[in-house]
Structure formats: structure tokens, C-alpha cells
Amino acid sequence: MLIKHLNKLQKKHALPIGIFSKLPKLLLITINNDCNLRCAHCDWLKGQFANTDNYLETYEWEIFLDNFSKKSGLGEKILVISGKEPLVDEKSRQKLVQVIGTARKDGFMAGFITNGTRFDMLVNEHPEFQADFIDISIEGTRKINDLQRGQGCWEKAMTGALLAQEMAPTVFISTTLTAINIKNIPEHLKAMSNRGFKNFVFHSLIPGEPVENGLKTQDSNILNFLEKVGQIQKKIVSSQMILDFYPESFDDFPEIIRTIQSFKPRFFVDKYIVAELDANFYIRFINTPQTLTTSLLFSPEGHLVDPFEIRDQSYLKENMPVHVRNFESWPKENPYQQKIIELIENIPEVCFNQDCFKFCLGQNKFCPLTRKKGG
């Protein structure tokens, strides 16, 4: 019944949010709730996240991946491990190495996201470890990065990034755009490309508690950023740049979309709607319904959660019905179906006929369209 209801909603509103009837093959595993940094722009609850004693054991993650691989069948399967920080301590590093090793044997493309400051410890403890990709967060040149992440972090992260080039064929340098670093990005890109890095991912900052409001970028700064970075990207041989745009990040998302459309990009769907501004220069438009259609997100304890639950840890206070340990009783369909329906049914009516709708799906609660119409 849920599948039929979702298909009716999808057809009625021309929703570009993937296939409901299939189990997503992108797994996002948060393996811990601890981090050695307290970054200014981080949207995790600073100092308030709980370290529980019931983290899923390594062998349980491995059993789950084996079973998931068999149930999901052939085709691309991707595993991304994060944490607060997956390399924060020896136990987390050991778990990461074993889980990624198992995933790769099971046919997953597997990698992880890290702040890079303890990468040398990973290399010393597991010198033979290999991943398919590694994402390292660096927020700009030395001074700018350390303003956001803490004194001395740039040096440690840069050491980690250089070591990562020997551990994975693809290394992404990931940067969150803030009022502190957005004008520094061109210099940052040039410096990183001179060190051999070719893959860059940028994220628009989602402001809110506890992120400091002074870090929010103006919409005009983002548009200037697009133009300047596009020019630089053309000069970096074989480079790839991806901008992850979250509708909630913008004061006037409809205007952002109108401006991007004026660039006459090529649009296509690859899990999310993507705008190709130039060769190897992309914008991904990320909203919650599409995220739930394309990926499965797990807490350190093994619960299936959504982005809101993992962010505020509300799943620790609720009875979460879907868990890694009961995977054998899962349906073959997407277990987020009910949540997707709720999100779709709460889309403001004013959104459906707007040019920006398919990029946002009504998820920007601060949009001037919905404010004016009372949606």
C-alpha cells in the first residue's frame, strides 16, 4: 500500500526522487559519537552528544554487510563511514579498517570521511589498509582553516591528506562554505592543486542552532563563488569540483535557481538532481526526500535513522523499529517509505508550480515563497 501511495504522489507532483520500490544501495554508517575537534561551523551539538556503551560491535557490522550485499543483489553498492570523527581513537580506527575491508570483499565501493588530523595514527597502526575513496575536510589556507577548526589543524590535516593519496585512488578535499572562508577559496584551490589534489567537494552551510549565525554566507557571495571557482577549475588539469547545495542554506533559493539556470547548465539525475556547469564542474541539489530515497543512514548503535535523528540524537530516546540486527526481517523495499510520504504530504501547495520545486521539494522552511503565502 505504501508503494502504491508513493507512486501516486510521485506521478501527481512529478517528483524526481528516485525509485521507491528498491532498497537503496548507498550506506552511510556513523561509527561513533566522538570527535577531537570543535569546529565553528559544525552542526553537531557541541559538547552535548552522548557516547553510549552499546555501539555495534565490528563483527555485527560485518555480518550486516554480508547479508545486505546478498539481499540487495548486483549493481553499484557504496559504503561511506563517518563519525563525529572515525579516526578519533584506536578502537574506532580498528573498526573502520575491518568494516571497510569486509565491504570491499562484498563488492562495495567503500571509503570514509575524516578531518584528517589523526591520519598518521591510522597509517602507523594499519600500513597496508586500502580504501576506494577518502574525504578529508580542509576549510581553506592555513590561517583560515585554523580559525574554523582550531590552531594547528591545517598542518595535521594536510599531512593526513598527503598520506591518504597512498591509501586510496581517489581523495576528495571537502570544504564547508562560510563567511570566514568563501573569499579565500580561490587561493585554497590553487594551493591544494599544487600539492596534487584534483577532487574538491564544497558544501553550503545550513545555519541554525548550534552553528554560529555569523558564519552564514550571503546568497550573493555564493553566486560570486560559482563564477570565480568555475574559472579556476578550468585551469586545474583533470580536476573535478562538486558543490552540494542544501536549499535550507539560502535566503532566496528560487533566485539562486533562476541564476543557475541562466548559466544554461546540463541537468541530469544521479541519485540527486545535478547541474553540470562545465566539464567536471557540478552542483548537486540535496534535500531530505531524495536523501531518504537514495541512501540508508545508520547510528553507531546500529539503528536506521534519518538525518534529523542522527543530528539531535533523538533516536536514543525513541523506540527505533529498524535495526541492523533484525535485517533479515526487513522488507525488500525502502524502509523510509512512511517518512518520505510524510515529507511529501507536508510540501506547501505554493511550491508545486515553481521552477525551483524539483531542486528543493519544499524543504526550505525559510523560503520567501512560503513565507509570503503562509505555507
FENVEN-V973035 format. One record per pair of residues at least 12 apart in sequence whose ideal C-beta (glycine too) atoms are under 7 Angstrom apart, sorted by sequence separation. I is the first residue (numbers start at 1). J is the second residue. If there is no record, write none. Layout:
BEGIN
I_J ; I_J
END
This chain:
BEGIN
100_112 ; 142_154 ; 161_173 ; 205_217 ; 229_241 ; 265_277 ; 272_284 ; 273_285 ; 303_315 ; 7_20 ; 272_285 ; 297_310 ; 322_335 ; 6_20 ; 263_277 ; 272_286 ; 292_306 ; 347_361 ; 348_362 ; 81_96 ; 260_275 ; 347_362 ; 354_369 ; 33_49 ; 96_112 ; 138_154 ; 291_307 ; 299_315 ; 304_320 ; 3_20 ; 33_50 ; 34_51 ; 303_320 ; 3_21 ; 33_51 ; 81_99 ; 204_222 ; 272_290 ; 304_322 ; 351_369 ; 81_100 ; 112_131 ; 138_157 ; 173_192 ; 288_307 ; 304_323 ; 350_369 ; 111_131 ; 116_136 ; 303_323 ; 350_370 ; 110_131 ; 111_132 ; 116_137 ; 136_157 ; 302_323 ; 110_132 ; 111_133 ; 112_134 ; 113_135 ; 114_136 ; 115_137 ; 302_324 ; 348_370 ; 32_55 ; 109_132 ; 111_134 ; 138_161 ; 260_283 ; 271_294 ; 302_325 ; 350_373 ; 79_103 ; 111_135 ; 136_160 ; 173_197 ; 136_161 ; 177_202 ; 348_373 ; 350_375 ; 86_112 ; 171_197 ; 173_199 ; 177_203 ; 298_324 ; 349_375 ; 87_114 ; 172_199 ; 173_200 ; 174_201 ; 175_202 ; 176_203 ; 177_204 ; 178_205 ; 348_375 ; 86_114 ; 93_121 ; 104_132 ; 136_164 ; 171_199 ; 172_200 ; 177_205 ; 79_108 ; 85_114 ; 93_122 ; 97_126 ; 170_199 ; 172_201 ; 176_205 ; 77_107 ; 78_108 ; 82_112 ; 85_115 ; 88_118 ; 134_164 ; 148_178 ; 306_336 ; 77_108 ; 78_109 ; 79_110 ; 80_111 ; 81_112 ; 82_113 ; 87_118 ; 100_131 ; 165_196 ; 219_250 ; 304_335 ; 29_61 ; 80_112 ; 87_119 ; 93_125 ; 97_129 ; 148_180 ; 219_251 ; 80_113 ; 134_167 ; 147_180 ; 148_181 ; 219_252 ; 306_339 ; 87_121 ; 134_168 ; 49_84 ; 87_122 ; 90_125 ; 133_168 ; 136_171 ; 138_173 ; 140_175 ; 179_214 ; 180_215 ; 182_217 ; 62_98 ; 117_153 ; 131_167 ; 132_168 ; 139_175 ; 144_180 ; 161_197 ; 179_215 ; 219_255 ; 223_259 ; 58_95 ; 62_99 ; 65_102 ; 69_106 ; 130_167 ; 131_168 ; 132_169 ; 133_170 ; 134_171 ; 135_172 ; 136_173 ; 137_174 ; 138_175 ; 139_176 ; 144_181 ; 178_215 ; 179_216 ; 219_256 ; 61_99 ; 65_103 ; 69_107 ; 129_167 ; 130_168 ; 132_170 ; 136_174 ; 179_217 ; 198_236 ; 245_283 ; 117_156 ; 120_159 ; 133_172 ; 135_174 ; 178_217 ; 182_221 ; 241_280 ; 245_284 ; 44_84 ; 58_98 ; 62_102 ; 66_106 ; 116_156 ; 117_157 ; 119_159 ; 120_160 ; 123_163 ; 144_184 ; 177_217 ; 185_225 ; 189_229 ; 198_238 ; 204_244 ; 206_246 ; 240_280 ; 241_281 ; 242_282 ; 243_283 ; 244_284 ; 245_285 ; 246_286 ; 247_287 ; 58_99 ; 65_106 ; 116_157 ; 119_160 ; 140_181 ; 198_239 ; 199_240 ; 200_241 ; 201_242 ; 202_243 ; 203_244 ; 204_245 ; 239_280 ; 245_286 ; 293_334 ; 115_157 ; 139_181 ; 186_228 ; 190_232 ; 198_240 ; 202_244 ; 204_246 ; 206_248 ; 242_284 ; 244_286 ; 117_160 ; 120_163 ; 141_184 ; 182_225 ; 189_232 ; 193_236 ; 201_244 ; 206_249 ; 116_160 ; 119_163 ; 140_184 ; 185_229 ; 205_249 ; 234_278 ; 292_336 ; 116_161 ; 119_164 ; 140_185 ; 177_222 ; 204_249 ; 233_278 ; 141_187 ; 186_232 ; 193_239 ; 25_72 ; 141_188 ; 230_277 ; 292_339 ; 293_340 ; 140_188 ; 177_225 ; 230_278 ; 233_281 ; 292_340 ; 23_72 ; 34_83 ; 35_84 ; 36_85 ; 25_75 ; 29_79 ; 31_81 ; 34_84 ; 35_85 ; 141_191 ; 25_76 ; 32_83 ; 33_84 ; 34_85 ; 230_281 ; 289_340 ; 25_77 ; 26_78 ; 27_79 ; 28_80 ; 29_81 ; 30_82 ; 31_83 ; 32_84 ; 36_88 ; 25_78 ; 30_83 ; 35_88 ; 28_82 ; 32_86 ; 34_88 ; 289_343 ; 31_86 ; 288_343 ; 289_344 ; 32_88 ; 111_168 ; 32_92 ; 31_92 ; 31_95 ; 31_96 ; 135_201 ; 289_361 ; 287_360 ; 285_359 ; 287_361 ; 288_363 ; 287_363 ; 37_115 ; 37_117 ; 36_117 ; 36_118 ; 273_358 ; 273_359 ; 258_355 ; 257_355 ; 257_356 ; 254_354 ; 254_356 ; 257_359 ; 253_356 ; 41_148 ; 253_360 ; 40_148 ; 39_148 ; 39_149 ; 253_364 ; 37_149 ; 247_359 ; 37_150 ; 247_360 ; 254_367 ; 250_364 ; 253_367 ; 248_363 ; 251_366 ; 254_369 ; 37_153 ; 247_363 ; 248_364 ; 252_368 ; 247_364 ; 41_176 ; 41_178 ; 43_206 ; 41_205 ; 46_210 ; 45_210 ; 43_211 ; 41_211 ; 40_212 ; 41_215 ; 40_215 ; 60_302 ; 56_300 ; 55_300 ; 56_301 ; 55_301 ; 56_302 ; 54_301 ; 52_301 ; 16_269 ; 16_273 ; 68_327 ; 64_324 ; 67_327 ; 67_328 ; 50_313 ; 64_327 ; 49_313 ; 52_316 ; 60_324 ; 60_325 ; 50_316 ; 28_295 ; 33_300 ; 45_312 ; 26_294 ; 28_296 ; 30_298 ; 32_300 ; 43_311 ; 56_324 ; 24_293 ; 26_295 ; 27_296 ; 28_297 ; 29_298 ; 30_299 ; 31_300 ; 24_294 ; 28_298 ; 30_300 ; 24_295 ; 17_289 ; 18_290 ; 24_296 ; 17_290 ; 20_293 ; 18_293 ; 17_293 ; 18_294 ; 30_310 ; 23_332 ; 23_333 ; 24_334 ; 23_334 ; 21_333 ; 22_334 ; 20_333 ; 20_334 ; 20_337 ; 15_344 ; 3_333 ; 6_337 ; 9_341 ; 6_340 ; 2_337 ; 6_341 ; 9_344 ; 2_338 ; 5_341 ; 2_341 ; 13_352 ; 16_358 ; 15_361
END
